[in-house]
């Protein structure tokens, strides 16, 4: 507001000054006399000033017209002039306007419009490094993969756009499922830009998918070197890749190298369960039971796992159930409140035929966190304690419909794996498997879980009614009782129990396997 007032005041001041100057010139006497070639012109002071201004303006226009004629002659001869620069600037404005419209159309999902604007921009700009990329992305948007591939190949010819072309072709080959070509392109892109994080991840995933564990470990080291991966995460993933390499080496019967690689994987990540199990097996084969015990205990302290319990049992395969219980007590002290410790202890107590101790070891897991394993153990405890068949069948019926318990689940796509693997079998991501409960893992039953005990058996032994005096039985009843054929209902119940036992989760240790097989034999009897 103040600046506007100042401008108005200055403008009025200039007008007043011009008015006073004109009045002063009009009041002056005399004038200007010009005599030339027999002509005489008399001008007043004001007319003289106006004539002088017109002469200066005419001279400036003549100079501009002369410069324009010179520029026109140079333009005709092909030299760069202001005129040519003007037309070039006009073309650039049209080209950049078309390029902007094409990018907006691409962001809006209008692929055909983006391609037409890209062609228009190339017509005016002649900059393929800009327009080719827009054309390729627009072609991919419209599904014209052939055009996109041709454009990406054109980008390979220029060093400035070579990486963009390789990256575009890499994405296309991955979408087509051509992993061999994609791996070569990823290696080329990595060579052009080793610090590019997306290329690093893509190369690592492709190398892991091709079981190129040495190459994957080299890529992992490059990620650490360029600062795109934390050191602790690098150690864990390096251990995973080393473990995968050890498995492949073991499959090729190179036992010594496999043992060394497994021990290295455990050294890199002592809390990785599969690495600890494989390292313990290597130590057991070498007769180093003390080192195997140390490896298992360190991993168990971080994450109790059935495979760790099985490997710990394999250290002394010929010990009695009581001796095994005494040795496992040191393991249980590391995580006494963990569900896995309670389950393993209950299994060992069952193997030792101490069923009250097994019930105490299991605690309330069958009620607070029921799964197939805890419910099956509860059925074995009831059978060993001499409970009625209907009670055992009731626990087994609940085990059939219960959740399967912790499993190896991919954190990226939630795919469930039966055993650990370095990469997900579904999304092929590296180091995404975690041992935990699957959400919604319980199977859906048409009649509901609550109906199973009513169909198969109860969870508690029914109260016995008071005994009545024996009545005289008919000869047909005596004949039926004397024969060894069970009633039809008992045959159906026995078949259901066998099916329920067969569908249970596999036990974690050798002791659990023996216990459940004995339970099934007793149930059939």
Secondary structure, DSSP 8 states (H G I E B T S, - for coil): -HHHHHHHHHHHHHHHHHHHHHHHHHH----EEEEETTEEEEE-HHHHHHHHHHHHHHHHHHHHHHHHHHHHHHHHHT---HHHHHHHHHHHHHHHHHHHHHHHHHHTT-HHHHHHHHHHHHHHH--HHHHHHHHHHHHHHHT-HHHHHHHHHHHTTSTTTHHHHHHHHHHHHHHHT-HHHHHHHHHHHHHH-TT-HHHHHHHHHHHHHTT-HHHHHHHHHHHHHTTSS-HHHHHHHHHHHHHHHHHHHHHTT-HHHHHHHHHHHHHH-TT-HHHHHHHHHHHHHTT-HHHHHHHHHHHHHH---HHHHHHHHHTTTT--HHHHHHHHHHHHGGGTTSHHHHHHHHHHHHHTT-HHHHHHHHTTHHHHS--HHHHHHHHHHHHHTT--HHHHHHHHHHHHHS---EEEEETTT--EESS--SB-TTT--BS-EEEEE-TT-S---TT-HHHHHHHH--SS--------------HHHHHHHHSS---HHHHHHHHHHHHHHHTS---SSHHHHHHHHHHHHHHH-
